[in-house]
Amino acid sequence: MNPFWDYVLPFSYGVLFGTVVFALYSEFSKGMGGIMIRPDDTGRKVFRLGGLGRLMVEPLHNQAFWRPENLDINYIVVATTSGGLGILVNNLFHYVR
């Protein structure tokens, strides 16, 4: 396999995994919650993906997301870290074999 793909695919899988974990964490954590499942005008709970999208890009607009206590809700940090962990885990599995 091309050495480029040896890093791109594990990074992509890591980011995908990190995105799922980030979405679940932001929806169900006690500090945040209600990012994607919110009441509409009638009071009925509906699924809205836009809230998650806005939360993902908020670190680009709001410096408070870069404070150490807020890094768990900073999608850029979560995606980069999980992508790096994907590469690390992939390399560990290749060296163990």
C-alpha positions as CSV (number, residue, x, y, z in Angstrom):
1,M,0.0,0.0,0.0
2,N,1.1,3.6,-0.6
3,P,2.8,5.1,2.5
4,F,0.5,8.1,2.2
5,W,-2.6,5.9,2.8
6,D,-0.9,4.2,5.7
7,Y,-1.4,7.5,7.6
8,V,-4.5,9.0,5.9
9,L,-6.8,6.1,6.5
10,P,-6.0,5.6,10.2
11,F,-6.2,9.3,10.7
12,S,-9.6,9.4,9.0
13,Y,-10.9,6.5,11.0
14,G,-9.7,8.2,14.2
15,V,-11.4,11.4,13.3
16,L,-14.7,9.5,12.5
17,F,-14.6,7.7,15.8
18,G,-13.7,11.0,17.6
19,T,-16.7,12.7,15.9
20,V,-19.1,10.1,17.1
21,V,-17.8,10.2,20.6
22,F,-17.9,14.1,20.5
23,A,-21.5,14.1,19.3
24,L,-22.5,11.6,22.0
25,Y,-20.6,13.5,24.7
26,S,-22.0,16.9,23.7
27,E,-25.5,15.5,23.7
28,F,-25.6,13.5,26.9
29,S,-23.0,15.3,29.2
30,K,-24.4,17.0,32.2
31,G,-22.5,20.3,31.5
32,M,-23.7,20.6,27.9
33,G,-26.6,18.4,26.7
34,G,-29.4,19.2,24.4
35,I,-27.2,20.0,21.4
36,M,-29.0,17.8,18.8
37,I,-32.2,16.8,20.5
38,R,-34.1,19.9,21.4
39,P,-37.7,20.9,21.9
40,D,-39.3,22.7,19.0
41,D,-42.0,25.4,19.1
42,T,-44.6,23.0,20.2
43,G,-42.5,21.4,22.9
44,R,-41.9,18.2,21.1
45,K,-38.3,17.0,21.1
46,V,-36.8,16.9,17.6
47,F,-33.4,15.9,16.2
48,R,-31.5,18.9,14.8
49,L,-28.0,18.2,13.4
50,G,-27.4,22.0,13.0
51,G,-26.7,22.4,16.7
52,L,-23.8,20.0,16.5
53,G,-22.5,21.7,13.3
54,R,-22.4,25.1,15.0
55,L,-20.7,23.6,18.1
56,M,-18.0,22.0,15.9
57,V,-17.1,25.3,14.2
58,E,-17.5,27.5,17.3
59,P,-13.8,27.2,18.2
60,L,-13.0,29.1,15.0
61,H,-15.0,32.1,16.3
62,N,-14.8,32.0,20.1
63,Q,-11.5,32.1,22.0
64,A,-13.1,30.7,25.1
65,F,-13.1,27.2,23.5
66,W,-9.3,27.2,23.6
67,R,-9.1,27.5,27.4
68,P,-7.8,24.3,29.1
69,E,-11.1,23.7,30.9
70,N,-13.0,23.9,27.6
71,L,-10.9,21.6,25.4
72,D,-13.3,18.7,25.8
73,I,-15.9,20.6,23.8
74,N,-13.4,21.9,21.2
75,Y,-14.1,19.8,18.2
76,I,-10.8,20.8,16.5
77,V,-8.8,19.5,19.5
78,V,-10.9,16.3,19.7
79,A,-10.7,15.5,16.0
80,T,-6.9,16.2,15.8
81,T,-6.2,14.1,18.9
82,S,-8.4,11.2,17.9
83,G,-6.9,11.2,14.4
84,G,-3.4,11.1,15.9
85,L,-4.5,8.3,18.2
86,G,-5.8,6.5,15.1
87,I,-2.4,6.7,13.5
88,L,-0.7,5.6,16.8
89,V,-3.0,2.6,17.2
90,N,-2.5,1.6,13.6
91,N,1.3,1.8,13.9
92,L,1.2,-0.2,17.2
93,F,-0.7,-3.0,15.5
94,H,1.7,-3.1,12.6
95,Y,4.7,-3.3,15.0
96,V,3.2,-6.0,17.1
97,R,2.6,-8.3,14.1
